[in-house]
Amino acid sequence: MESYKAVLENEIFRMFKKKKVVVVVVLALGLIGVVLLLSVVIRGGFGILGGTGSSLPITVLSVFTNTILPLFVALAVIDTFTGEFANDTMKITITKPVTRFKIYLAKLSAVGVFILANLALVMVLSMIATVALYPRLVSFGWAGNVFLSYLATFFPVLTLAVVVSYFANVLKSSTGVFFLTVLLFVVFRALGVVFSSISDVLVTSLLDWYKLWISTRIPVWTLLRSLVVMASYVLIFFALGYRRFDRRAL
């Protein structure tokens, strides 16, 4: 366990030290600013917030999880696996007295921390904006729903990261993995719209899982079904990804 912890701390340090992470933070802040500005400017005319300023954090979450966050996650996974193999830095990690399974698990755990950090940043900033603009609409119930929404989003995004990690260990080109991820994301999104009957089993459709948690009447069966689907994705692609990682030559 100590060896896993050491690798995890090292991966987290390396991930947040890279300049790309700074770019991610800047882009996230920019997106939040744009969404908040548009929400304030055109809220009255177009009802972008559904008539309530308290829904600002949920609006930001919806835009963030369906546009930039998947790209951030793909870049983080690519840097963690494909990028290190391409830069020959993976040799340093592999030669440590740690099993490849712990290394693989630690890398995905570091990506999970990265996802949490992004979601936490967006949540805090959007909540601060709501408190500043609509203080009368703020309540403990509102804060609980916002927190639950962002927390629930973590699991489908992590599932997406596990899926991407498989391709990151199959393809040798970082660019190839990135464009393949974008292509599959767009295709799966389109399939979910055209064939709504299969949308529940598509990993991209799971990004809206948080909506089930904050609905007036929580659909327990639908929640459990989605949870089983996510668990299936994680188990299958984690096993496939680790198998490729374990057999991949330096």
N, C-alpha and C positions, 0 to 999 in steps of 0.2 A: 504493500500500500504506500509506503514511503517513496518508493521509486516512481510510482504513478503520480504522486503528489508533486515530486520534483520536476518531472517532465511537464506536468500540467502548468505549474508556475512558470517554467521556462517558455512554454508555448504562449501563454497569456502575455508575458513580458515582450516576447518577440512580435506578437501580433499588434499590440498597442504601441509598439515603438516605431513601426513602419510608417512612412509618410502617407501611404494610402489610407491609413486609418484617419489621419487628420483630414484628408480630402473627404472621407465619408462623413465625418462630423460636420464639416463646413457645408456639404451638400444637404445634409439632413436639416441643419439650421435654416438653410436657404429655402428648402421645401416648406418647412413649417411657417416661415415668414410669408411666403407667397400664398399659402392656403389661408392663413389667418387674415391677411390683407384682403384677399378676394372675398372671404366670408364676411368681413366687416363692411366692405364696400357694396357688395351686391346682395347681401342677405335679404334686405327688404323687398327688392324687386323680383328675385328669382327663387326665394325660399331655399337657398342652398343648405341652410342649417335646419331645415324642417321646422322653422318658426321658433326655435329656441337656441339662445346663445350657449346654453350649457352643453350642447352637443358638439362644440368645437373639438374637443379631444377625440371624439369618435370619428368626426369627419377627417381629421388629420390622420388618424390611424388607418382609416379605409384607403386613403390616397397613398399613404406610406407603404402599406403592406401589399398593395397591388401594383406598385411601380418601382420605387427605388430600393426598398428593403431586400427583395429577392436578388437584385443585382449586387447589392452589398454583400449578401451572404455568399453568392456565387464567387465573387472576387476573393472573399476571405478563405473559402474552401480551396480555391485554385492556388492561392499563395501558400496555403498550409501544406498541400500535397504536390501538385504538378510543379509549382514554382520552386519548391525546395529540391525536387529531383532535377529540374533543369539547371539550377544554380549549383548543384553538387553539395548543397548544405545538408542534405538529408543524411549524408555519410556520418556527419558528426553525431546526429541523433541516434542513428541505427547502431553505431559502434559502442554506445553506452550500455552498461550492464542492466538493460531493461528489455523485456520481451516486446516483440513487435505488436502484440495485442494491446499492451498497456500504452504503447506509443500511439497506436491508432485511436484508442479510446481517449487518450489525453488530448490529441489534436481535435477530435470532434467535440470534446468537452470545452476546449478553448473557444471553438466556434460558437458553442452554446452561450458562453460568457459574453462573447462579442454581440450576439443577438440580444441578450438581456440588456446589455449596456445601451444599445441603440434604442430599444423599446423604452427603457427607463428615461433616456434623454428626451425622447419625443413626448412621452407622457408628462414629465415634469414641466417642460416648457409650455406645452399646450394647456396644462392645468393652470399654470401661472398666468397665461394670457386670459384664460376664462375668468379667473378670480379678479384680474385687473379690469376686464371689460364688463363683466356681468356678475358683480359680487352678490347681488340679491338672488341669483339663481343657484348659487353654490350651497350644497348641503352634504351631510355625511353619506347619505344614500347615493348622491351623485358621484362623490369621490369613490365610493365602493364599486359602483358600476364601471367607472373609468378604469380603476385598478384591475378589476376582474377581466375587462375586455383586453387590456394589454397583456395580462398574464396568460390568458387563454390563447392569445396570438402566438406566444412563444412556442407552443408545442407543434403547430403545423409548420411554422417557419423552420424549426429544428428538423422536422421530418424532411422538408425540402433540402436542407443542408446535407442530411445523410444520403439522400438520393444523388445529389450533385457529387458527393465524395466518391461514389462508385465510378462515375465518368472521369473524375479527376485522377483516378488510379488506372484507368483503362487507356486514356489518350495521353500522349506525351507532350502535346502542345497546349499551353495555357490559353492561347487564343482560340484553339479548336474547342476546348472545353467550355469557354465562355459563350461562344456563338452557338454551340449546340444547346447549352442551357437556355439561352434566350429563345432559340427556335422552338424547343420543346415547351417552354413556358407559354409562348404565344399560341402554339398549336393546341395545347391542352386547354387553354382558356377558350379558344374558339370552339373546340369540341364540347366543352361544358355549356356553351351558349346554344349551339346547334342541336346537340343531343342532351337535353336536360335530364333524361332518364339515367344517364351514366355519370352525371356531374358529381354525384356523391362519392364516387370512387376515384376521382381525379385529384392528385395531390395539390394542384393549383386551386381547386374549388374549396379545399380545406382552409385556405387562408382567411375565409370569412366565418370561421368557426366561432369566433367571439360573438357574433350576432345571436347565436342560439342561447348564449349565457345571459344576455341582457334583454331577451324578449319578455313580454308580459307574462307569458306562460311558458316555462322552460320545457322543451320537448325532450324528455329524458331518453326515450328510445333512440331518437335521432342523434343525441349527444353520444350515447354509448356506441352506436353504429360507427359514427365518425372516429371515435377513439379507437375502435377495433381496426378500422381502415388505416389510421396513422401508425398503430402498433405493427400492423402487417408490413407497411412500407419500411419502417425502421428495422424490423427483424430481417427482412429479405435483403434490403440494400446494404445494411450493416454487414451482414454475412458475406455478401458478394464483394463489397468493397474491401473488407479485411482480407478476404481470400486473395484478391489481386494485389493488395499492399504487401501481404506476407510473401508472396511469390515473386514480387517485382524485384528485378536485379538493379543494383545501383549503377 
